[in-house]
Amino acid sequence: MEATLNKVKELLKSAKTIFVASHVDPDGDAIGSMLAIGKVLEKQGKNVTLFSADGVPKIYRFLDGAENVVKNIPAGKIFDIAFILDSSDISRIGSPIELRDIAKMIVNIDHHPDNTNFGDINCVKPTSSTAEIIYECIKSFMPVIDQGTAESLYTAIITDTGNFRYENTSKTTFMIAAELLEAGISTHEITSRIYDVKSIPSVRICAMSLLNLKFAAGNKIAWTSVDKRMLAEAGARVEDTIGIVDIIRSIEGVEVAIFFREENGRVKINLRAKNKVNVSEIAKRFGGGGHYKASGITMDDSIGKAEKLVVSEAIKQLDSLG
């Protein structure tokens, strides 16, 4: 990785305009990693454009620089470098614009095991989060990380490790977190903002979705869905459904949790596993991807058809384990 990071540093010497983007339906790792590297590049005098096709979810808007993220790529602009973060494939950024047409070089920074190595430079390795790689990258540029950057990185790490609960948490993860604390961040404030604050509409939509909870395979597979009508009735937005799939996974005996939601005429699906089922294999079956225990899919079918297809595949995966 050191040799790869040196290539990035060399590339940055002559670069003036930088494009930084992450995947659609962004999570904390996507947003935190983007804001962290964006701030460091700006400190180096670069002209930085931060892009997220779906914007920044409300729970992450407290982070430094979140207000600078745009949902549209400036027309006619050509960038010296495009940094694509936390995306296993270039299509994951969700822009209709061909990235090769607007960027001279693409740097791919990611931790997903199914990454396609689409960049001119690929900084890809299996870590707890993309933020761990971003941290390594930033440390090669500057020895001291400021508080705002540390808050973004810490947010990215805790959201991809389930607040250090998931198996992807390593000794290195804790060592990085310890150094971020030295930058003066308040872990209580960050975790409270992310995990302890729920809007009334988010609680309502969660309750409505759980009333429709369904089970299969001896209650080892559980799923629910949210459509436009339910969102309207609850006065909720799509981002208010964040975390529902994790509640389903927490149910005793459930091995695979699935959450279906209707958005812009398509169905977005979150999959979570508790123990042995590899949900990334389920996701790949429908053009999605992700991690062993956390993956996603986007489908053009109705919610009803998507449920039938995905749950059927989940049953097959479970049965294959004996």
C-alpha positions in Angstrom: 0.0 0.0 0.0 2.9 2.4 0.7 4.0 2.2 -3.0 0.5 2.9 -4.1 0.1 5.9 -1.8 3.4 7.3 -3.1 2.0 7.2 -6.6 -1.0 9.2 -5.4 1.2 11.7 -3.7 3.3 12.1 -6.9 0.1 12.5 -8.9 -1.1 15.3 -6.6 2.0 17.4 -7.1 0.8 18.7 -10.4 -3.0 18.4 -9.9 -5.0 21.5 -9.3 -8.7 20.4 -9.7 -9.9 17.4 -7.7 -13.2 15.5 -7.9 -14.2 13.4 -4.8 -17.2 11.1 -4.9 -18.7 8.1 -3.1 -21.5 5.7 -3.7 -25.2 6.3 -4.0 -27.3 5.9 -0.8 -24.3 7.0 1.2 -23.5 5.7 4.7 -21.2 7.1 7.3 -18.1 5.6 5.8 -18.9 7.1 2.4 -19.6 10.6 3.7 -16.9 10.7 6.5 -14.2 9.4 4.1 -15.1 12.0 1.5 -15.2 14.9 3.8 -11.9 13.9 5.5 -9.8 13.6 2.3 -11.6 16.6 0.8 -10.6 18.9 3.7 -7.0 17.7 3.5 -6.7 18.3 -0.2 -8.2 21.8 0.2 -5.5 22.5 2.8 -3.0 21.6 0.1 -4.4 24.3 -2.1 -6.4 22.1 -4.4 -9.8 23.1 -5.9 -12.0 20.3 -4.6 -15.5 19.3 -5.7 -17.3 16.9 -3.3 -20.1 14.9 -5.0 -22.8 12.6 -3.7 -25.7 11.8 -6.0 -28.0 11.4 -3.0 -26.6 14.2 -1.0 -25.7 14.0 2.7 -28.1 12.2 5.1 -29.3 14.4 7.9 -27.5 12.5 10.6 -24.1 13.2 9.0 -24.7 16.9 8.3 -23.0 18.0 11.6 -19.7 17.0 10.1 -17.3 19.7 9.0 -17.7 20.4 5.3 -21.0 18.6 4.8 -22.5 21.7 3.5 -20.1 21.8 0.5 -21.2 18.4 -0.9 -23.0 18.9 -4.3 -25.6 16.5 -6.0 -24.7 17.6 -9.5 -21.4 17.6 -11.4 -20.6 21.1 -12.7 -21.2 21.2 -16.5 -18.1 21.3 -18.7 -15.6 21.0 -15.9 -12.6 18.8 -16.3 -10.7 17.5 -13.3 -7.1 16.5 -13.0 -8.0 13.7 -10.6 -11.2 11.9 -9.5 -11.0 10.1 -6.2 -13.8 7.5 -6.0 -14.3 6.2 -2.5 -16.0 3.3 -0.9 -17.3 2.0 -4.2 -16.7 -1.5 -5.5 -17.5 -0.4 -9.0 -17.4 2.9 -10.8 -21.1 2.7 -11.6 -21.8 3.0 -7.8 -21.4 6.7 -7.8 -24.7 7.0 -9.6 -23.9 9.8 -12.0 -25.1 9.5 -15.6 -21.9 11.3 -16.7 -19.1 9.1 -17.9 -16.3 9.7 -15.4 -13.6 9.1 -17.9 -14.9 12.2 -19.8 -14.4 14.6 -16.9 -11.4 13.2 -15.1 -7.9 12.7 -16.5 -7.0 10.2 -13.8 -9.1 8.0 -11.5 -7.9 7.0 -8.0 -10.0 4.2 -6.5 -9.9 3.9 -2.7 -12.0 1.1 -1.2 -12.3 -1.8 1.2 -14.9 -3.9 -0.5 -13.7 -7.5 -1.3 -15.5 -7.4 -4.7 -13.9 -4.2 -5.9 -13.3 -4.3 -9.7 -10.1 -2.2 -9.6 -11.5 0.3 -12.0 -9.0 3.1 -11.2 -5.8 4.1 -12.9 -4.5 3.8 -9.3 -6.2 1.3 -7.0 -5.8 1.7 -3.2 -7.9 -1.3 -2.3 -7.5 -3.6 0.7 -9.7 -5.4 3.2 -10.1 -3.1 6.2 -12.9 -2.2 8.6 -13.8 0.8 6.5 -12.6 2.9 3.6 -11.8 5.5 6.3 -8.9 3.3 7.6 -7.3 3.6 4.1 -8.1 7.4 4.0 -6.5 7.7 7.4 -3.3 6.0 6.1 -3.4 8.3 3.0 -3.8 11.4 5.1 -1.0 10.5 7.5 1.3 10.2 4.5 0.5 13.8 3.7 0.5 15.4 7.2 1.6 14.1 10.6 -1.2 15.8 12.6 -4.9 15.4 11.9 -7.1 18.3 12.9 -10.3 17.9 15.0 -12.8 18.3 12.1 -11.0 15.7 9.9 -10.8 13.4 12.9 -14.6 13.6 13.5 -15.3 12.7 9.9 -12.9 9.7 10.1 -14.3 8.5 13.5 -17.8 8.7 12.2 -16.9 6.7 9.1 -15.2 4.0 11.2 -17.9 3.6 13.9 -20.7 3.4 11.3 -19.0 0.7 9.3 -18.0 -1.3 12.4 -21.4 -1.0 14.2 -19.7 1.1 16.8 -16.8 -1.4 17.0 -19.2 -4.4 17.4 -18.7 -6.1 14.0 -16.1 -8.7 13.1 -14.3 -6.3 10.8 -13.1 -4.4 13.8 -9.3 -5.0 14.3 -6.5 -3.9 16.5 -5.6 -1.4 13.8 -9.1 0.0 14.0 -8.8 0.7 17.7 -5.3 2.2 17.3 -6.6 4.6 14.7 -9.6 5.5 16.8 -7.3 6.2 19.7 -5.2 8.7 17.7 -8.4 10.4 16.5 -9.4 10.9 20.1 -6.1 12.7 20.6 -7.3 15.3 18.0 -9.9 16.4 20.6 -13.1 14.7 19.3 -16.0 14.0 21.6 -16.9 10.3 21.1 -20.0 10.8 23.2 -21.3 13.7 21.0 -20.6 11.8 17.7 -22.2 8.5 18.8 -25.2 10.3 20.4 -25.8 12.2 17.1 -25.7 9.1 15.1 -27.3 6.5 17.3 -29.3 8.3 20.0 -31.3 10.9 18.1 -34.4 9.8 16.1 -36.9 12.2 14.5 -40.6 11.5 15.1 -41.2 10.6 11.4 -38.3 8.1 11.6 -39.8 6.4 14.6 -43.2 6.3 12.9 -41.9 4.7 9.7 -39.9 2.2 11.7 -43.0 1.2 13.6 -45.1 0.9 10.5 -42.5 -1.2 8.7 -42.1 -3.6 11.6 -45.8 -4.2 11.7 -45.4 -5.7 8.2 -42.5 -8.0 9.3 -42.4 -11.3 7.5 -40.5 -14.5 8.2 -39.3 -17.6 6.2 -37.1 -20.6 6.6 -38.1 -21.3 10.2 -37.9 -17.6 11.2 -34.2 -17.5 10.1 -35.0 -15.0 7.3 -36.9 -11.8 8.2 -37.8 -8.9 6.0 -40.1 -5.9 5.6 -40.7 -3.1 3.2 -41.6 0.6 2.9 -43.3 2.2 -0.1 -44.1 5.8 -1.0 -47.5 5.7 0.6 -46.1 4.6 3.9 -43.4 7.4 3.8 -46.1 10.0 3.1 -48.3 8.7 5.9 -45.5 8.9 8.4 -44.2 12.2 7.0 -40.9 10.6 6.6 -38.1 10.7 4.1 -36.0 7.8 2.7 -33.1 8.6 5.0 -35.5 8.1 8.0 -35.4 4.4 7.2 -31.7 4.1 8.1 -31.2 1.4 10.7 -34.5 -0.6 10.2 -32.6 -3.5 8.7 -30.3 -3.6 11.7 -33.3 -3.9 14.0 -34.5 -6.8 12.0 -31.1 -8.5 12.2 -31.2 -8.2 16.0 -34.2 -10.4 16.3 -33.4 -13.7 18.1 -32.9 -16.6 15.6 -32.8 -14.4 12.5 -29.8 -15.2 10.3 -30.6 -13.0 7.3 -32.4 -9.6 7.5 -33.7 -7.8 4.4 -35.2 -4.4 4.0 -37.0 -3.3 0.8 -37.8 0.3 0.1 -39.4 2.1 -2.9 -37.4 5.1 -4.2 -37.7 7.0 -7.4 -39.6 4.2 -9.2 -37.0 1.6 -8.2 -36.6 -0.8 -5.2 -33.5 -0.5 -3.0 -32.7 -3.4 -0.8 -30.4 -3.7 2.2 -29.2 -7.2 3.3 -27.6 -8.1 6.6 -26.3 -11.4 7.9 -25.7 -12.5 11.5 -23.5 -15.5 11.2 -22.7 -17.8 8.3 -24.7 -16.5 5.3 -22.7 -14.5 2.8 -25.3 -11.9 1.7 -22.9 -10.4 -0.9 -23.5 -13.6 -2.9 -27.3 -12.9 -2.8 -26.6 -9.3 -3.9 -24.4 -10.4 -6.8 -27.2 -12.5 -8.1 -29.2 -9.3 -8.8 -26.4 -7.0 -9.8 -25.6 -5.7 -6.3 -22.7 -6.2 -4.0 -21.0 -5.3 -0.8 -19.6 -7.3 2.2 -20.1 -10.8 3.6 -22.5 -9.6 6.2 -23.8 -6.3 4.7 -24.7 -5.8 1.1 -27.2 -3.9 -1.2 -29.2 -4.2 -4.4 -31.1 -1.9 -6.6 -33.9 -3.4 -8.8 -36.4 -2.1 -11.3 -39.1 -4.5 -10.3 -42.1 -3.9 -7.9 -41.5 -4.4 -4.2 -43.7 -7.5 -4.3 -41.6 -9.1 -7.1 -38.3 -8.0 -5.6 -39.4 -9.6 -2.3 -40.2 -12.9 -4.0 -36.9 -13.0 -5.9 -34.6 -11.9 -3.2 -36.1 -13.9 -0.4 -36.1 -17.0 -2.6 -32.4 -16.6 -3.2 -31.8 -16.0 0.5 -33.5 -19.3 1.3 -31.3 -21.1 -1.3 -28.2 -19.6 0.3 -29.3 -20.6 3.8 -30.2 -24.1 2.6 -26.8 -24.6 1.0 -25.2 -24.3 4.4 -27.0 -27.3 5.6 
